[in-house]
Amino acid sequence: MSVITICAILKAIPGYENQLHDELLKLIEPSRAEKGCIQYKLHQSLEEKGTFVFYESWADENAITEHVNTEHYQTYRKNIETIIDTTEVYYLENIES
């Protein structure tokens, strides 16, 4: 299995931390229900207010493609356009033996 892990770091524009938090929470349940989703966890920084980290594992590249094309993901992207400051996304593979 070629599992792909994604680490996505999202920072809210100051003053929009709660709105971003709420939008991110809406993604969890429908994303976890997707066929190729192995893990989908949301974290919040203890040091930086308004910084959130998604840690996700997907069965393969196709599962990720399907995820970003879902209605709930597209709605989320539209809803955060004016409240997101920065986004960093890392596609990761496990290199442990």
C-alpha positions as CSV (number, residue, x, y, z in Angstrom):
1,M,0.0,0.0,0.0
2,S,1.4,3.4,-1.0
3,V,0.0,5.4,1.9
4,I,0.5,9.2,1.6
5,T,0.5,11.4,4.7
6,I,-0.4,15.0,4.5
7,C,0.6,17.7,7.0
8,A,-1.3,20.9,6.3
9,I,-0.5,24.0,8.4
10,L,-3.1,26.7,8.3
11,K,-2.9,30.1,9.9
12,A,-5.9,32.4,10.3
13,I,-5.8,36.1,9.6
14,P,-5.8,37.8,13.0
15,G,-9.3,38.2,14.3
16,Y,-10.6,35.2,12.3
17,E,-9.2,32.4,14.4
18,N,-12.6,31.2,15.6
19,Q,-14.1,31.2,12.1
20,L,-11.2,29.2,10.7
21,H,-11.5,26.8,13.6
22,D,-15.2,26.3,12.9
23,E,-14.7,25.7,9.2
24,L,-11.9,23.2,9.8
25,L,-14.2,21.2,12.3
26,K,-16.8,20.9,9.5
27,L,-14.3,19.0,7.4
28,I,-13.5,16.2,9.8
29,E,-16.6,13.9,9.8
30,P,-17.2,13.9,6.0
31,S,-13.5,13.5,5.3
32,R,-13.1,10.6,7.6
33,A,-16.1,8.9,5.9
34,E,-14.3,8.9,2.5
35,K,-13.3,5.6,1.1
36,G,-9.5,6.3,0.9
37,C,-9.2,8.1,4.3
38,I,-7.0,6.2,6.8
39,Q,-6.6,9.0,9.3
40,Y,-7.8,12.7,9.5
41,K,-6.9,14.6,12.6
42,L,-7.0,18.3,13.4
43,H,-4.6,19.9,15.9
44,Q,-4.3,23.4,17.3
45,S,-1.0,25.1,18.2
46,L,-0.4,25.7,21.8
47,E,2.1,28.5,21.0
48,E,0.4,30.3,18.1
49,K,-3.2,31.3,18.3
50,G,-5.0,30.7,15.1
51,T,-2.6,28.1,13.8
52,F,-4.1,24.7,13.0
53,V,-2.5,21.5,11.7
54,F,-4.2,18.7,9.8
55,Y,-2.5,15.3,9.9
56,E,-4.0,13.1,7.3
57,S,-3.2,9.6,5.9
58,W,-4.7,8.5,2.6
59,A,-4.6,5.2,0.8
60,D,-3.0,6.7,-2.4
61,E,-2.8,9.7,-4.7
62,N,-6.2,8.8,-6.1
63,A,-7.8,9.1,-2.7
64,I,-6.3,12.6,-2.2
65,T,-7.6,13.6,-5.6
66,E,-11.1,12.4,-4.8
67,H,-10.9,14.2,-1.4
68,V,-10.1,17.6,-2.9
69,N,-12.9,17.2,-5.4
70,T,-15.6,16.5,-2.8
71,E,-18.4,19.0,-2.2
72,H,-17.4,19.4,1.4
73,Y,-13.8,20.2,0.6
74,Q,-14.7,22.6,-2.2
75,T,-17.2,24.4,0.2
76,Y,-14.5,24.6,2.8
77,R,-12.0,26.2,0.3
78,K,-14.5,28.8,-0.7
79,N,-15.5,29.6,2.9
80,I,-11.9,30.2,4.1
81,E,-10.7,32.4,1.2
82,T,-11.1,35.6,3.1
83,I,-10.0,34.3,6.6
84,I,-6.9,32.3,5.8
85,D,-3.5,34.0,6.1
86,T,-1.1,31.2,5.1
87,T,-1.3,27.5,4.2
88,E,1.7,25.1,4.0
89,V,1.0,21.6,2.7
90,Y,3.5,18.7,2.9
91,Y,3.0,15.4,1.2
92,L,4.9,12.8,3.2
93,E,6.0,9.2,2.9
94,N,7.1,7.0,5.8
95,I,10.8,6.2,5.5
96,E,11.0,4.0,8.6
97,S,11.7,0.3,7.9
